[in-house]
Amino acid sequence: MVCLNDLIQDVHDLLRPQSLHWKTDVRVEAPSERVSVVLQSAASLRGAVLNIVLNAMEATGTDGIVVIQLARKEDRVLLEVRDNGPGFPFTTDDLTDVFRTTKPEGIGLGLTIAEHAVSQENGVLQIAREERWTCVRIRLAPALPTEP
């Protein structure tokens, strides 16, 4: 059993030095109650979230905003990373294609690997542009009952 509150806080803490250096405001929004799930590989999901947040930080640049949000929706878990960067120069349907990248030094595997890690947990990774935000959503099911 993995507490997703702890997982996203760990990712936030790990990237804190970079966010301070880049002057990126990285916020965590999570419920006060612990949201836990059973995972096949907590390390793979943690790596996926780390990659998604790092991509968001890079996309926003200096003085950008990245929000890591965790929510329980009925019996499901929604983990969302939003950033106020410029978005993508092509359709979001293509973003998890292998070797698709917007970075000059990128190889285009980060989101592909993240999508694989999420699907390994019977979850779904979705990417969308909504108003001024790029949103990467991870849906996992089922959420375990709230811990005391």
Long-range contacts (C-beta under 8 A, 24 or more apart in sequence): 1-36, 1-37, 1-38, 1-144, 2-36, 2-37, 2-38, 2-39, 2-42, 2-45, 3-34, 3-35, 3-36, 3-147, 4-30, 4-35, 4-36, 4-37, 4-70, 4-77, 4-79, 5-30, 5-31, 5-34, 5-35, 5-70, 6-34, 7-42, 7-45, 7-46, 7-49, 8-49, 8-68, 8-70, 8-79, 10-46, 11-46, 11-49, 11-50, 11-53, 11-68, 12-53, 12-68, 14-50, 15-50, 15-53, 15-54, 15-57, 18-54, 18-57, 19-57, 19-66, 22-57, 22-61, 22-62, 22-64, 23-62, 23-63, 24-57, 24-60, 24-61, 24-62, 24-63, 24-64, 24-65, 24-66, 25-63, 25-64, 25-65, 25-66, 26-53, 26-57, 26-66, 26-67, 26-68, 27-65, 27-66, 27-67, 27-68, 28-67, 28-68, 28-69, 28-70, 29-67, 29-68, 29-69, 29-70, 30-69, 30-70, 31-70, 31-71, 31-72, 33-72, 33-146, 33-147, 34-146, 34-147, 35-70, 35-71, 35-72, 35-77, 35-143, 35-146, 36-143, 36-144, 36-147, 37-77, 37-121, 37-140, 37-142, 37-143, 37-144, 38-144, 39-121, 40-120, 40-121, 41-117, 41-120, 41-121, 44-117, 44-120, 44-121, 45-117, 45-118, 45-121, 47-113, 47-114, 47-117, 48-113, 48-114, 48-115, 48-117, 48-118, 48-125, 48-138, 49-79, 49-81, 49-114, 49-138, 51-110, 51-111, 51-113, 51-114, 52-81, 52-111, 52-114, 52-136, 52-138, 53-81, 55-110, 55-111, 56-81, 56-82, 56-83, 56-85, 56-134, 56-136, 57-83, 58-103, 59-83, 59-85, 59-86, 59-134, 60-84, 60-85, 61-85, 72-143, 72-146, 75-141, 75-142, 75-143, 76-139, 76-140, 76-141, 76-142, 76-143, 77-139, 77-140, 77-141, 77-143, 78-137, 78-138, 78-139, 78-140, 79-137, 79-138, 79-140, 80-135, 80-136, 80-137, 80-138, 81-135, 81-136, 82-133, 82-134, 82-135, 82-136, 83-133, 83-134, 84-132, 84-133, 84-134, 85-134, 87-129, 87-134, 88-129, 88-134, 92-127, 92-128, 92-129, 95-127, 96-125, 96-127
